[in-house]
Amino acid sequence: MPELRSSIAAPPGGVMTDEVGVITGALELATTCVDGAVEVWIRYAGAEEWYRISAADCHLHDPRDHEALHTALAAVLNRP
């Protein structure tokens, strides 16, 4: 499964997850793309457990856009 990862610093107010609510601080973002279906995950830097970012999953018309989408998400969420 194609997976991309980026280290980010949470924006003011943190990042809302489905499992544990808002998380803040140093984070790691991961996206996977299978047949255009994108899942977006986040975790505390160095942690083992991943959480889904609320309402972030989507479907790409062209799976080749996965890297561009991941880069855009990292840029929007990285607010040190």
N, C-alpha and C positions, 0 to 999 in steps of 0.2 A: 504494500500500500504506500503510495507516494506521501511522504510527510515532510513538512518544512517547519523549522523552529527558529525562534528569535528571542533574545533576551530583551526585556523591556522594564521600564519603571512605570508603575501604575499612575494613571492621571489623577488629578484631584477628585476625591470621592470614590476612587477605586474602580474595580471592574466587577460587575454583577454576574454571579454564577448561579446555575440552577440548583446545585447541591448545597452550598454553604453561604449563599448571599454574597456580600461584597468582600473582595480581597484587595489588599493594598501592598505597597512596597515593591521589592525586587521580584519580578515575575518572569516566567518563561511561557511564550505563546507557541502553540503548535496548530497546524492545520493539516488535514488529510483531504485527499480528493480521489474518489473512486467513481469512475463513469460520470464525472461532473458533479457528484454529490459531495459537498464540502462540509466537514465537521470542524468546529473551532474549539480548541481546548486551551486551558491555562492552568498554571500551577505556581506555587511559590518557588523561587529559584532554589535548586538543590533538593526539593521535596520529591517524593515518589508519586503521590496521588495527584491525578489530573482532574479538573472540573470543566464542565461545559460552560462556555460563555452564553448567557441568556440571549435568545433570539438572534444568534450570530450565524447559525448554519444556513446554507443556501445551496442553490444548484446553478452551476455554470453551463451556459450554452456550449462553450468550448473549454474542455478540461485543460487546454494549454494556458488558460488564463489563471490557473491556480497560483503560480508564483507572483503574478501582479496583484492578485487579491490578497495574498499573504503579506506582501510588502506594504500594501495600503493599510491593512489592519494593524500591522506593527507600527506604522507611522502615526496612525490616529490614536492608538492606545499608549504609545511611549511618550510620557509627559513628566520627565524627571523634575 
